Structures are given as C-alpha cells and as structure tokens.
C-alpha cells in the first residue's frame, strides 16, 4: 500500500505541471514518468528502504513522496530546457 500511496502522490503533484510552460523532456508523458519515478524513489529512501505494508501505512507515507515528485518534475524540466525544447507560445 505504501507504493500505491507514493504513486498516487506523484500523480497528484504531476497535475500541477500545467502551470508551467511545456518544456519538459518527453513532453507531458516525460514529466508524468519522471514525477512517478521520483516519488517512488524518494519515498523508498525516506521509508528506510522498505515498502510500508497495510498495517503500518500512515498519511506521512504519502507525504514522503512530495519531494521526489517535485525533484522528478524539476529534472524533466531542466533536461528539456537543456535539450532546447522551445516554450509553446499562445
């Protein structure tokens, strides 16, 4: 259940990517994957390299994934800017 909480938190943070110009590496799909992977990796590290079970999950387990999702989105954005993805003009 801890892994599901991390993935869902990464997904919810990913939805805020619409507020920045789409310069992500791989577009919106790349930002989605980076947010999910970042949330799971950092959640796994902060949980002590174990996945919380049904008996030991708390709201804090879901909150552990927020820094990872933000780092993943930042990584995807920085990589997209470095590769020269132009910002879409409206």
N, C-alpha and C positions, 0 to 999 in steps of 0.2 A: 504494500500500500504506500510505502514511502516513495518508491519510484514513481507511482502514479501521481502522487502529490507534487513531486518535483516537475514532472512533465506538464501537468496542468498549470502550475505556476509559471513555467516558461512560456506556455501558450498564452496565458493571460497577459504577461508582460509584452509579448510579441505584438499584441494588438495595438500597443501604443506606437508602433513603428510608423503608423500612418501620419504622425505629426511631424516627421522629418522628411526632407527630400529623399526620393528613392535612388540613392547612390549605393545601395548595398551590393556586395559581391553576390552574384547569383540572383539579384532582384529580390522579390518578396519571398520566394521559396528559399533562397540562400539565407535570408535573415531568419526565417522560420526555423530552419535546421540549426543554425548557429545558436539561436536562443534556447532551443530544446537541449542541444548537446551541452551548452554552457551550464544550464540549470541542473542537469543531471550530474555533471562532473563536479561542480562546486557543492551540490547537495551531498554527494557521496563523500567528498572530502570532509565537509563540516559535520557529517554524521559519524565520523570516525571510521571510514572505510567499510561501512556495513549499511545494508538497506533496512530501515525500520520495518518491523512486522506489524500486523494488525493490532497487537496488544500494546505496542509501545509508541504508536504514532500520536503526535500532538499537532497543534496549529503551528508550533515552532518549526516542525519538519518542513512544512510547506514554505515558510518564510525563509528557510535556508537557501532556497533556490533563486531568490530575487537577485542577489549579487551576480550569480552565474549567468542568469538570463541577460542582465544588463551588460556584463562583460562580453557575452557572445554577440549581442547586437552591436556593441562598440567595435568588436573585432571585424564583423562583417562589413560595417560601415567604413572603417579605416582601410580595409583591404579593397573595397570598391572604389574609394577615393584614390588610393594609390595606383590602382589599375586604370584610372582615368574615366570612370563611369560619369557621364555628364548628368547634371541635375535636370529633371524634367521641368520645363517652363510651362506655366499655364496661361 
